Amino acid sequence: MIRVAIGGKSKALLSHLSGSPEPPEPTDAEYERWEQDNLIVFSWLIQNIEPALASNLTEFPTAKTLWDALAVTYSSGKDKLQTFDLHVKANGIKQNGSPLKDLWITLQGIWGEIDRRDPNPMNCTDDIATYSRIRSEQKLFQFLNALDKQYDTIKRELL
């Protein structure tokens, strides 16, 4: 998402994440512009990180080094701890009087991230369908669990 946000502002700024081309020498006339762009990207990265984590990340000298550290730490996509945390988050969400639409959108976002990190591993058509049905049932349970008490009667009827 950070790549999309930065690329949407300026394709040139994306080079501060990829590291190409290399930064100019400090004596180069282009260095000041490069440094300003680097600080813009660096600040976008820091602003989009949990505040508790951000304070530990300001020691990186460039946006590229920060981006690489974040990629190593958080973007494997197959990290089971991240998947576990998403499941815990989905199970812990409560409506708390918010509109059903907002609850649904929040859960959809989490479920999409879970599906991206832990896709259906089945190959056989029947197994794919069975796995999808089990996942859909789990999502239903999480949604019903998140609903306020006023929906208890409807929950029982659905189940």
C-alpha positions in Angstrom: 0.0 0.0 0.0 2.9 2.3 0.7 4.3 1.7 -2.8 0.9 2.5 -4.3 0.6 5.7 -2.2 4.0 6.9 -3.1 3.8 5.9 -6.7 0.5 7.7 -6.9 2.2 10.9 -5.8 5.3 10.6 -8.0 6.9 7.7 -9.8 10.2 9.4 -9.2 9.8 9.0 -5.5 9.5 5.3 -5.9 13.2 5.2 -6.6 13.8 6.0 -2.9 12.3 2.6 -2.1 14.1 0.7 -4.8 17.4 2.5 -4.4 17.9 3.0 -8.1 19.5 5.1 -9.2 22.0 5.5 -6.4 21.9 8.8 -4.5 24.1 11.5 -5.9 27.3 12.5 -4.1 26.7 15.2 -1.4 28.7 17.6 -3.6 26.5 17.0 -6.6 24.0 19.8 -7.5 21.2 17.2 -7.5 21.9 16.0 -4.0 19.7 18.6 -2.2 16.7 17.6 -4.3 17.4 13.9 -3.8 17.7 14.5 0.0 14.4 16.4 0.1 12.6 13.7 -1.8 14.2 11.0 0.4 12.9 12.9 3.5 9.4 13.1 2.1 9.4 9.3 1.5 11.0 8.6 4.9 8.3 10.7 6.6 5.5 8.9 4.7 6.9 5.6 5.9 7.1 6.8 9.5 3.7 8.3 9.5 2.1 5.1 8.3 3.7 2.9 11.0 2.2 2.3 14.4 3.5 5.1 16.6 5.0 2.6 19.1 7.1 1.1 16.4 8.0 4.4 14.6 10.1 5.8 17.4 12.5 2.8 17.0 12.9 3.3 13.2 14.1 6.9 13.0 17.8 5.8 13.1 17.8 4.6 9.5 19.8 7.0 7.2 17.6 6.8 4.1 14.1 5.8 3.1 15.6 2.8 1.2 17.3 1.4 4.3 14.1 1.9 6.4 12.0 0.3 3.6 14.3 -2.7 3.4 14.2 -3.2 7.2 10.4 -3.1 7.1 10.3 -5.5 4.2 12.5 -8.0 6.0 10.5 -7.7 9.3 6.9 -7.4 8.1 6.3 -8.3 4.4 7.0 -11.9 4.0 3.3 -12.5 3.4 3.6 -16.1 4.6 4.6 -15.3 8.2 2.3 -17.4 10.4 2.5 -15.0 13.3 1.0 -12.3 11.1 -1.7 -14.6 10.0 -2.4 -15.7 13.6 -2.6 -12.0 14.6 -5.2 -11.3 11.9 -7.3 -14.3 13.1 -7.1 -13.0 16.7 -8.1 -9.5 15.4 -11.0 -10.9 13.5 -12.2 -12.9 16.5 -11.8 -10.0 18.8 -13.8 -7.4 16.9 -17.0 -6.2 18.4 -19.7 -4.1 16.9 -20.1 -1.9 20.0 -23.0 0.0 18.6 -21.4 0.9 15.3 -23.4 0.4 12.1 -23.5 -3.1 10.7 -22.0 -1.8 7.4 -18.9 -0.6 9.3 -18.4 -3.9 11.1 -18.8 -5.8 7.8 -16.3 -3.6 6.0 -13.7 -4.0 8.8 -14.1 -7.8 8.8 -14.0 -7.9 5.0 -10.6 -6.1 5.1 -9.2 -8.5 7.7 -10.5 -11.6 5.8 -9.1 -10.3 2.6 -5.7 -10.0 4.2 -6.0 -13.5 5.7 -6.9 -14.9 2.3 -3.9 -13.1 0.7 -1.5 -14.4 3.3 -2.9 -17.9 3.6 -4.6 -18.8 0.2 -6.6 -21.9 -0.4 -3.9 -24.6 -0.8 -6.2 -27.2 -2.4 -5.9 -28.3 -6.0 -8.9 -30.7 -6.5 -12.2 -29.0 -7.3 -14.1 -30.7 -4.6 -11.4 -29.9 -2.0 -11.3 -26.3 -3.1 -15.1 -26.1 -2.6 -14.9 -27.8 0.8 -12.1 -25.6 2.0 -14.0 -22.5 0.8 -17.1 -23.6 2.6 -15.2 -24.1 5.9 -13.6 -20.7 5.6 -17.0 -19.1 4.8 -18.4 -20.7 7.9 -15.5 -19.4 10.0 -16.2 -15.9 8.7 -19.9 -16.3 9.5 -19.0 -17.3 13.1 -16.6 -14.3 13.4 -19.3 -11.9 12.1 -22.0 -13.3 14.4 -19.6 -13.2 17.4 -18.9 -9.5 16.7 -22.6 -8.5 16.7 -24.2 -6.7 19.6 -26.5 -8.5 22.0 -29.6 -7.1 20.3 -29.0 -9.5 17.5 -28.8 -12.7 19.7 -32.2 -14.0 18.5 -31.3 -13.5 14.8 -27.9 -15.3 15.5 -29.6 -18.3 16.9 -32.1 -18.4 14.0 -29.2 -18.2 11.5 -27.3 -21.0 13.2 
